[in-house]
Amino acid sequence: MFTAIGFDCSFLSCEKRIIVKKKVLVTGAFGQLGNEVLKKFQDVDMLATDLFIPEFSSGSYSSEILDVTKPEGVENIVNRFQPDVVLNLAAMTDVDGCEINPEVAEKINSESVRNFLEVFDGAFIHISTDYVFNGKTGPYDEEDVPDPINMYGKTKLSSEKYVMEHPNPWCIVRTNVVFDYAKNSDASFVKWVIDSLQNDRQIQVVHDQWNNPTWTDALADALRIIVDKEATGLFHYGGAEQINRLEFAQTIAKVFRLDDSLIRPITTESLKQIAPRPLKCGLKTHLIKSKLQVTTLPLEVSLKHIKSKLSS
């Protein structure tokens, strides 16, 4: 009997496996992670979907606008494209925004997953977050019990439950602090640090939030391996080091040879953010490395790759 990797699948029909026929539907395809995923899946029959299709979109894939919160739109696109695999990257990741608009967050992060699972009987691969934990005893492994402290984490945990109850093959990948330079994103931490320091602007960065930052390129590679190896279950994926956000910024300054004296430490509490943040989070990655031979990268190595790409 086939056993789902990384999760107790006693309530699943475990004879079922992800059968890759190279027909993949990607949601949230033009976000920071999605752009890298599209590069890794160029050789498959792929449909890239998102709320907006950028003008610069090009590649060996088709693209369509899709609002994942609309059940009829989801059903229509599933019936027309008939994917074998759905790679679900669509999410509302604005943590304070989720706290302000919990109903919107629930629709995007949780109900959209149900919309797919009600009409799709193939393999469902879902991205989640370390924010399903309370941040008291991290880093966390797959056996630790979730206990989210904000709406973002609660809606993502709700989405996980929908996926785990799905009778067909599924895989959940929790990750954290996904980063790249992301020229077209105002939310890119790496871009913000580099641009600020290059312009001699002082920045304040929290020193009490811990994670293992995850490079988009490496995470996209991991997702490709999951699809190719037909893996199912729950996995944690992140970078090789557990560091705080201040150390992250200082490492960026070091790799890009910028003045780290412009980086000033502050506490999370001093920011007076709307949503509470789990402080000691991050994810242990031993399961995905041992079961799937997936590689995790040190932060400096990832940043040097980014620097090389920017200079080429």
WOLINHU-V305284 format. One record per backbone hydrogen bond with DSSP energy under -0.5 kcal/mol. CO is the residue of the C=O (numbers start at 1). NH is the residue of the N-H. E is the energy in kcal/mol with one decimal. If there is no record, write none. Layout:
((CO	NH	E) (CO	NH	E))
//
This chain:
((4	7	-1.1) (7	9	-0.7) (9	12	-2.1) (12	14	-1.3) (13	16	-1.8) (17	19	-0.7) (18	20	-0.8) (19	21	-0.8) (22	45	-2.4) (23	84	-2.4) (23	85	-1.8) (24	26	-0.5) (24	47	-2.4) (25	87	-3.0) (26	49	-2.8) (27	89	-1.1) (28	31	-1.3) (31	35	-2.3) (32	36	-0.6) (33	36	-0.7) (33	37	-2.2) (34	38	-2.6) (35	39	-0.9) (36	40	-1.5) (37	41	-1.2) (39	42	-0.8) (41	44	-1.7) (44	46	-1.0) (45	24	-2.4) (46	48	-0.5) (46	62	-2.1) (47	26	-2.7) (47	49	-0.5) (48	64	-2.1) (49	29	-2.6) (50	66	-2.4) (52	54	-0.6) (54	57	-1.6) (62	48	-3.2) (64	50	-1.2) (66	68	-0.8) (67	70	-2.0) (69	71	-0.8) (70	74	-2.1) (71	75	-2.7) (72	76	-2.1) (73	77	-2.1) (74	78	-2.3) (75	79	-2.4) (76	80	-2.0) (77	81	-2.5) (78	82	-2.2) (84	123	-2.3) (85	25	-2.7) (85	87	-0.5) (86	88	-0.7) (86	125	-3.1) (87	27	-2.1) (87	89	-1.0) (88	127	-1.7) (91	93	-0.8) (93	95	-1.0) (94	98	-2.4) (95	99	-1.4) (96	100	-2.2) (97	101	-2.5) (101	105	-2.4) (102	106	-2.4) (103	107	-1.9) (104	108	-2.5) (105	109	-2.9) (106	110	-1.7) (106	111	-2.9) (107	112	-1.4) (110	113	-0.8) (110	114	-1.4) (111	115	-2.2) (112	116	-1.6) (113	117	-2.5) (114	118	-1.9) (116	119	-1.5) (116	120	-1.5) (123	86	-2.6) (123	125	-0.6) (124	126	-0.5) (124	171	-2.3) (125	88	-3.3) (126	173	-2.9) (128	175	-1.5) (129	132	-1.1) (130	133	-1.8) (132	147	-2.0) (135	280	-2.7) (140	284	-3.6) (141	144	-1.3) (150	154	-2.3) (151	155	-2.8) (152	156	-2.0) (153	157	-2.2) (154	158	-2.2) (155	159	-1.8) (156	160	-2.0) (157	161	-1.9) (158	162	-1.7) (159	163	-2.1) (160	164	-2.8) (161	165	-1.4) (163	166	-1.4) (167	13	-0.5) (169	124	-2.1) (170	233	-2.1) (171	126	-3.0) (172	174	-0.6) (172	235	-2.7) (173	128	-2.8) (174	237	-2.7) (175	130	-1.4) (176	214	-0.8) (177	214	-1.9) (179	216	-2.3) (180	191	-0.6) (182	185	-2.1) (185	188	-0.8) (187	189	-0.6) (188	192	-2.3) (189	193	-2.5) (190	194	-2.5) (191	195	-3.0) (192	196	-2.2) (193	197	-2.5) (194	198	-2.6) (195	199	-1.1) (196	201	-3.0) (197	200	-1.7) (203	264	-3.1) (205	266	-1.7) (206	246	-0.9) (208	210	-0.5) (209	245	-1.5) (210	281	-1.9) (211	243	-2.9) (212	239	-1.9) (213	215	-0.5) (214	179	-2.8) (215	219	-2.3) (216	220	-2.6) (217	221	-1.9) (218	222	-2.1) (219	223	-2.3) (220	224	-2.0) (221	225	-2.1) (222	226	-2.2) (223	227	-2.1) (224	228	-2.8) (225	229	-2.7) (226	231	-2.1) (227	230	-1.0) (230	18	-0.7) (232	5	-0.6) (233	172	-2.5) (235	174	-2.7) (241	243	-0.7) (243	211	-2.5) (244	248	-1.9) (245	249	-2.2) (246	250	-2.5) (247	251	-2.3) (248	252	-2.0) (249	253	-2.2) (250	254	-2.2) (251	255	-2.6) (252	256	-2.4) (253	258	-3.0) (254	257	-0.9) (258	260	-0.9) (259	262	-1.3) (260	263	-1.5) (262	203	-2.6) (262	264	-0.7) (264	205	-2.5) (266	207	-2.1) (267	271	-0.5) (268	271	-1.4) (269	272	-1.4) (279	210	-3.8) (279	281	-1.0) (280	138	-1.8) (282	140	-2.1) (285	289	-1.8) (286	290	-2.3) (287	291	-2.8) (288	292	-1.6) (288	294	-1.2) (289	293	-1.0) (297	240	-2.2) (298	302	-2.0) (299	303	-2.7) (300	304	-2.3) (301	305	-1.8) (302	306	-2.0) (303	307	-2.6) (304	308	-2.3) (305	309	-2.2) (306	310	-2.4) (307	311	-1.6) (308	312	-0.7) (309	312	-0.7))
//
